[in-house]
Amino acid sequence: MADINLSRITKSFGDYRAVNQVSLDIADGEFVALLGPSGCGKTTLLRLLAGFEEPDGGVISLGGQVVADPQSNIMVTPEMRNLGIVFQSYALWPHMSVARNVGYPLEVRGLGRAERDHKIKAALDTVALGPYADRSPTELSGGQRQRVALARCLVMEPRAVLLDEPLANLDVHLRETMQQAFLDFHRRTGATMIYVTHDQAEAMAMADRIAVMDKGHIRQMAAPETLYREPADLMVAGFVGAGAVLPISNVSITDDRTCSVRLGDTDVAARICPNFVRNRAAAHAGQAGICLRPEDVWVDDAGALRGSVEDCVYLGGRFRLSVRIGQDRDHVLPVYANRRARIGENVGLKVSDGWVFDRMQGEAA
Ligand SMILES: Nc1ncnc2c1ncn2[C@@H]1O[C@H](COP(=O)(O)OP(=O)(O)OP(=O)(O)O)[C@@H](O)[C@H]1O
């Protein structure tokens, strides 16, 4: 397997820049998710990596080999890049058995029967489909078909595996099972994996790091827990995880890591984004925002932050409320509670943590 480096990659379709100056370093064996809303450029970036699209500018390297560099007229074809690709449609041949589907790329390469059979068996065992070798793909469930597609990509011993929304066609229950199958596959093979999705829960559950994309740019690339706890900007804060971002005007910076924020009639201690500390002006220009996650806000009768309950959903073990707060009641916070609340009920809230950042950060991008 190989590391992957993208340096200032740009790709336009007509006047539209689908991928804009994207740089990424992915380590050998890493599982990276490309996450972002529809049309943000995820698939285009994957196609550029695979060699189905040629960049307008920038350099792509796989395992130290430059595979695309328009300035030097380098464009290595998809076949020569040796990448495994798994799409949401499984692209299996219905008239071939599972084993033949998996072994077909080896047949095309001209490998002998014995070597092929050995590799097919190993690949099917990796995705726990050994006993299904003689079946037709039409006799398999959607999840099993996707595992055949994974095995087919594994027999080629690719430098990396690219996955484009591979679970999009599966129902919710099967998606969870398959997430585990992908994780097992990653652990067993140590493959470098790049996984495109617009589903943040899927990305959070599987990836070592997530690159959040928006309008052709990478907004932030970090471990899932860092994206969740320390989003770099408003887009990331809103896209990753449940929570709310409230505009705030009264921020007292305590030190490089913490500050105190006025929320309603109460002061809340919060963590602070390093960019924000450097750009203290943001605090005074009305650009500051606080990101509050539901687990950091609790209903407490003694809480000085007051609001009215708009919604109450039982999650098993606890309730999730939507509480409207603010002088003009113009913000809604997702909040956890131990008891059911009435719609319209006036409740007190306690805030145990928050993340303060510049809401305008990256807006010009
Ligand atoms: N071949 C093409 N010709 C013209 N425009 C294209 C082409 N491919 C992609 N685009 C445009 O580039 C932008 C990015 O598309 P892309 O498919 O990369 O987005 P995405 O993030 O994968 O979206 P989705 O999650 O909906 O698949 C979109 O606005 C799309 O319409």
The ligand as an SDF file (V2000), in Angstrom:
LIG
                    3D

 31 33  0  0  0  0  0  0  0  0999 V2000
  -18.1790   16.0360  -15.8790 N   0  0  0  0  0  0  0  0  0  0  0  0
  -18.6780   17.1520  -15.3500 C   0  0  0  0  0  0  0  0  0  0  0  0
  -19.0510   18.1820  -16.1210 N   0  0  0  0  0  0  0  0  0  0  0  0
  -19.5430   19.3350  -15.5910 C   0  0  0  0  0  0  0  0  0  0  0  0
  -19.6900   19.5460  -14.2570 N   0  0  0  0  0  0  0  0  0  0  0  0
  -19.3270   18.5400  -13.4370 C   0  0  0  0  0  0  0  0  0  0  0  0
  -18.8030   17.2950  -13.9150 C   0  0  0  0  0  0  0  0  0  0  0  0
  -18.5250   16.5180  -12.8640 N   0  0  0  0  0  0  0  0  0  0  0  0
  -18.8660   17.2160  -11.7610 C   0  0  0  0  0  0  0  0  0  0  0  0
  -19.3370   18.4400  -12.1000 N   0  0  0  0  0  0  0  0  0  0  0  0
  -19.7730   19.4930  -11.1760 C   0  0  0  0  0  0  0  0  0  0  0  0
  -18.7380   19.6760  -10.2130 O   0  0  0  0  0  0  0  0  0  0  0  0
  -19.2890   19.8700   -8.9160 C   0  0  0  0  0  0  0  0  0  0  0  0
  -18.7270   18.8250   -7.9760 C   0  0  0  0  0  0  0  0  0  0  0  0
  -19.2520   17.5440   -8.3250 O   0  0  0  0  0  0  0  0  0  0  0  0
  -18.9210   16.2290   -7.5140 P   0  0  0  0  0  0  0  0  0  0  0  0
  -19.6080   15.0920   -8.1980 O   0  0  0  0  0  0  0  0  0  0  0  0
  -17.4730   16.1400   -7.3380 O   0  0  0  0  0  0  0  0  0  0  0  0
  -19.6060   16.5400   -6.1200 O   0  0  0  0  0  0  0  0  0  0  0  0
  -19.8540   15.5800   -4.8730 P   0  0  0  0  0  0  0  0  0  0  0  0
  -19.3740   16.3170   -3.6960 O   0  0  0  0  0  0  0  0  0  0  0  0
  -19.2910   14.2400   -5.1270 O   0  0  0  0  0  0  0  0  0  0  0  0
  -21.4300   15.5130   -4.8360 O   0  0  0  0  0  0  0  0  0  0  0  0
  -22.4540   14.2810   -4.5020 P   0  0  0  0  0  0  0  0  0  0  0  0
  -22.3220   14.0080   -3.0250 O   0  0  0  0  0  0  0  0  0  0  0  0
  -23.7830   14.8380   -4.8730 O   0  0  0  0  0  0  0  0  0  0  0  0
  -22.0270   13.1100   -5.3620 O   0  0  0  0  0  0  0  0  0  0  0  0
  -20.7980   19.7960   -9.0730 C   0  0  0  0  0  0  0  0  0  0  0  0
  -21.2960   21.1200   -9.1450 O   0  0  0  0  0  0  0  0  0  0  0  0
  -20.9990   19.0620  -10.3740 C   0  0  0  0  0  0  0  0  0  0  0  0
  -22.1850   19.4810  -11.0050 O   0  0  0  0  0  0  0  0  0  0  0  0
  1  2  1  0
  2  3  1  0
  2  7  2  0
  3  4  2  0
  4  5  1  0
  5  6  2  0
  6  7  1  0
  6 10  1  0
  7  8  1  0
  8  9  2  0
  9 10  1  0
 10 11  1  0
 11 12  1  0
 11 30  1  0
 12 13  1  0
 13 14  1  0
 13 28  1  0
 14 15  1  0
 15 16  1  0
 16 17  2  0
 16 18  1  0
 16 19  1  0
 19 20  1  0
 20 21  2  0
 20 22  1  0
 20 23  1  0
 23 24  1  0
 24 25  2  0
 24 26  1  0
 24 27  1  0
 28 29  1  0
 28 30  1  0
 30 31  1  0
M  END
$$$$
